[in-house]
Amino acid sequence: DIKVRDPLLGDPTVVVPCDHLIVESTFGLPIFQFLSAADAVRRIVAFANECLADDATPVFLGYPLGRGQEITHTLCHAGIPVAVHGAIAKLIPGYERAGYEFPGWTPYEAGDLAGRALVIPPGFRTTVEASGADVRVAYVSGWALLDNARARSGADELIPYSDHAGFDELVELVERTGAQRIDVVHGYTDAFAKLMRAKGLDARAAGASFARTDMEDSAAR
């Protein structure tokens, strides 16, 4: 997984000049244009504050490694009380050892939702919604740009931010490496390779092409 823009957490990508580039294309279609880290922070914080002002619980869906900690870190540094599901919380110490601080978060406890945001894995959404509490769900993902994202995620708010490169970032990566041979793996491989061939590059899809949403749906279940 790679991106060119600075991430919410982690080191920026160092682009290395090369002759032969093997690159993932999870979001290798022009429709995938993502928020910057700064804009993602603003959207996350605004949604949390709007929900809390209405006495509703803002619920953010985040993967156990990566997105969950990024959302938690954002909320903590905005001064928003946040409870974190154990699958996400257990990996926070690794980020802390890397120098990132998460002030004020608490472990999630069933039924204790009032006055705080909640960060949970996507598969836990139905459990929280079944609690009877007034919850509003935010889906922070590159897949939030798909037309059916709201129906697939059950989210009230779609925030298109990813720890993968968007389409323009993938093109920028290819151009900055100077590579003349491109092997495209994972995601929209055929489409991205075709677009790179149109730029005069020797680009090919390695293996079958598939969309990661299929895998994410299986993981969520």
C-alpha positions as CSV (number, residue, x, y, z in Angstrom):
1,D,0.0,0.0,0.0
2,I,1.4,3.4,-1.0
3,K,0.4,7.0,-1.4
4,V,2.2,10.2,-2.5
5,R,0.4,12.7,-0.2
6,D,1.4,12.9,3.4
7,P,-0.6,10.5,5.6
8,L,-2.4,11.4,8.8
9,L,0.0,9.1,10.6
10,G,3.3,7.7,9.4
11,D,6.2,8.8,7.2
12,P,5.8,10.3,3.8
13,T,6.5,8.0,0.8
14,V,10.0,8.4,-0.6
15,V,9.8,8.0,-4.4
16,V,12.8,6.1,-5.8
17,P,13.8,6.5,-9.5
18,C,13.7,3.1,-11.2
19,D,13.5,1.4,-14.6
20,H,10.9,-1.2,-13.6
21,L,8.1,-0.4,-11.2
22,I,5.7,-2.8,-9.6
23,V,2.7,-0.9,-8.2
24,E,-0.6,-1.6,-6.7
25,S,-3.7,0.1,-8.2
26,T,-6.4,-0.4,-5.6
27,F,-7.9,3.0,-6.7
28,G,-6.6,3.0,-10.3
29,L,-9.6,4.7,-11.9
30,P,-9.9,8.5,-12.5
31,I,-13.0,8.7,-10.2
32,F,-10.8,8.1,-7.1
33,Q,-9.7,11.6,-6.1
34,F,-9.2,11.8,-2.3
35,L,-9.2,14.5,0.4
36,S,-5.8,15.7,1.7
37,A,-5.0,14.8,5.3
38,A,-5.8,18.3,6.4
39,D,-9.2,18.3,4.7
40,A,-9.9,14.8,6.1
41,V,-9.2,16.1,9.6
42,R,-11.6,19.0,9.1
43,R,-14.4,16.6,7.9
44,I,-13.9,14.1,10.7
45,V,-13.9,16.8,13.4
46,A,-16.9,18.7,11.9
47,F,-19.0,15.5,11.8
48,A,-18.1,14.6,15.4
49,N,-19.0,18.1,16.7
50,E,-22.2,18.3,14.7
51,C,-23.4,14.9,16.1
52,L,-22.4,15.7,19.7
53,A,-24.2,19.1,19.5
54,D,-27.4,17.2,18.6
55,D,-26.9,14.7,21.5
56,A,-26.1,11.9,19.0
57,T,-23.2,9.6,19.0
58,P,-20.8,10.0,16.1
59,V,-19.6,6.5,15.1
60,F,-16.5,6.2,12.8
61,L,-15.8,3.0,10.9
62,G,-12.0,2.3,10.8
63,Y,-9.9,-0.8,10.1
64,P,-8.2,-2.3,13.1
65,L,-4.7,-1.3,11.8
66,G,-4.3,2.1,10.1
67,R,-7.6,4.0,9.6
68,G,-8.8,3.3,13.1
69,Q,-5.8,4.8,14.8
70,E,-5.8,7.7,12.3
71,I,-9.4,8.6,13.2
72,T,-8.7,8.2,16.9
73,H,-5.6,10.4,16.8
74,T,-7.6,13.1,14.9
75,L,-10.4,13.1,17.5
76,C,-8.0,13.1,20.5
77,H,-6.1,16.1,19.2
78,A,-9.3,17.9,18.5
79,G,-10.3,17.6,22.2
80,I,-13.2,15.3,21.4
81,P,-13.9,12.6,23.9
82,V,-13.6,9.2,22.1
83,A,-14.1,5.6,23.0
84,V,-12.2,3.0,21.0
85,H,-13.1,-0.6,20.2
86,G,-10.5,-3.1,21.5
87,A,-9.5,-4.4,18.1
88,I,-8.3,-0.8,17.3
89,A,-7.1,0.2,20.8
90,K,-4.7,-2.8,21.2
91,L,-2.5,-1.4,18.4
92,I,-2.4,2.2,19.7
93,P,0.7,1.4,21.8
94,G,2.7,0.6,18.6
95,Y,1.9,4.1,17.3
96,E,2.8,5.6,20.7
97,R,6.2,3.9,20.5
98,A,6.7,5.6,17.2
99,G,6.1,9.0,18.8
100,Y,2.4,9.6,18.2
101,E,0.3,10.7,21.2
102,F,-3.4,9.8,21.8
103,P,-4.5,11.9,24.8
104,G,-7.7,11.2,26.5
105,W,-9.2,8.2,24.7
106,T,-11.1,5.5,26.7
107,P,-11.8,1.8,25.9
108,Y,-15.3,1.2,24.4
109,E,-17.8,-0.3,26.9
110,A,-21.2,-1.5,25.6
111,G,-23.9,1.0,26.4
112,D,-21.6,3.8,27.4
113,L,-21.9,6.1,24.4
114,A,-23.2,9.4,25.7
115,G,-21.1,12.5,25.1
116,R,-18.3,10.9,23.1
117,A,-17.4,9.7,19.6
118,L,-16.9,6.0,18.9
119,V,-14.3,4.4,16.7
120,I,-15.1,0.8,15.7
121,P,-14.2,-1.8,13.0
122,P,-16.7,-1.9,10.1
123,G,-18.0,-5.3,11.1
124,F,-19.1,-4.0,14.5
125,R,-21.5,-1.3,13.1
126,T,-24.7,-3.4,13.3
127,T,-24.0,-4.2,17.0
128,V,-23.8,-0.5,17.9
129,E,-26.8,0.4,15.8
130,A,-28.8,-2.4,17.6
131,S,-28.0,-0.8,21.0
132,G,-31.0,1.6,20.6
133,A,-28.8,4.7,21.0
134,D,-29.0,7.7,18.6
135,V,-25.9,6.9,16.5
136,R,-24.8,8.5,13.2
137,V,-22.1,6.7,11.2
138,A,-19.2,8.1,9.2
139,Y,-17.4,6.0,6.6
140,V,-13.8,7.2,6.1
141,S,-12.5,5.3,3.1
142,G,-11.5,5.7,-0.5
143,W,-14.5,3.5,-1.3
144,A,-16.7,6.4,0.0
145,L,-16.5,7.8,-3.6
146,L,-18.5,4.9,-5.1
147,D,-22.1,5.7,-6.0
148,N,-23.4,2.8,-3.8
149,A,-21.1,3.6,-0.9
150,R,-23.9,4.9,1.4
151,A,-26.0,1.8,0.9
152,R,-23.0,-0.6,1.2
153,S,-21.6,1.0,4.4
154,G,-24.9,2.1,6.0
155,A,-23.2,5.5,6.7
156,D,-24.8,8.9,7.2
157,E,-21.5,10.7,6.3
158,L,-19.1,9.7,3.5
159,I,-15.5,11.0,3.9
160,P,-13.3,10.0,0.9
161,Y,-9.9,9.6,2.5
162,S,-7.5,6.6,2.1
163,D,-4.1,5.4,3.1
164,H,-3.8,4.2,-0.6
165,A,-2.9,6.5,-3.4
166,G,-5.8,8.1,-5.4
167,F,-5.6,7.9,-9.2
168,D,-3.7,11.2,-9.6
169,E,-1.2,10.1,-7.0
170,L,-0.6,6.8,-8.8
171,V,0.0,8.6,-12.0
172,E,2.4,11.0,-10.2
173,L,4.2,8.1,-8.7
174,V,4.8,6.5,-12.1
175,E,6.0,9.7,-13.6
176,R,8.3,10.5,-10.7
177,T,10.0,7.1,-10.8
178,G,10.8,7.5,-14.5
179,A,10.1,3.8,-14.9
180,Q,9.5,2.6,-18.5
181,R,8.2,-0.8,-17.5
182,I,5.2,-0.9,-15.1
183,D,3.7,-4.1,-13.7
184,V,0.3,-3.3,-12.1
185,V,-0.8,-5.6,-9.2
186,H,-4.1,-5.5,-7.1
187,G,-7.2,-3.6,-7.8
188,Y,-8.1,-2.0,-11.2
189,T,-5.1,-3.5,-12.8
190,D,-6.3,-3.8,-16.4
191,A,-7.7,-0.3,-16.5
192,F,-4.7,1.4,-14.9
193,A,-2.2,-0.5,-17.2
194,K,-4.2,0.6,-20.2
195,L,-4.1,4.2,-19.1
196,M,-0.3,4.0,-18.6
197,R,0.1,2.4,-22.1
198,A,-1.7,5.4,-23.5
199,K,1.2,7.5,-22.0
200,G,3.6,5.4,-24.0
201,L,4.8,3.1,-21.2
202,D,5.2,-0.6,-21.2
203,A,2.5,-1.3,-18.7
204,R,0.8,-4.6,-18.0
205,A,-1.6,-6.1,-15.5
206,A,-0.1,-8.9,-13.4
207,G,-2.7,-11.5,-12.7
208,A,-6.5,-11.2,-12.5
209,S,-8.1,-7.8,-12.0
210,F,-10.6,-7.4,-9.1
211,A,-12.0,-4.6,-6.9
212,R,-11.0,-4.7,-3.2
213,T,-14.6,-3.9,-2.2
214,D,-15.3,-7.7,-2.6
215,M,-12.7,-8.5,0.0
216,E,-13.8,-5.7,2.3
217,D,-17.4,-7.0,2.3
218,S,-16.2,-10.4,3.3
219,A,-14.1,-9.0,6.1
220,A,-17.0,-6.9,7.3
221,R,-19.2,-9.9,7.6
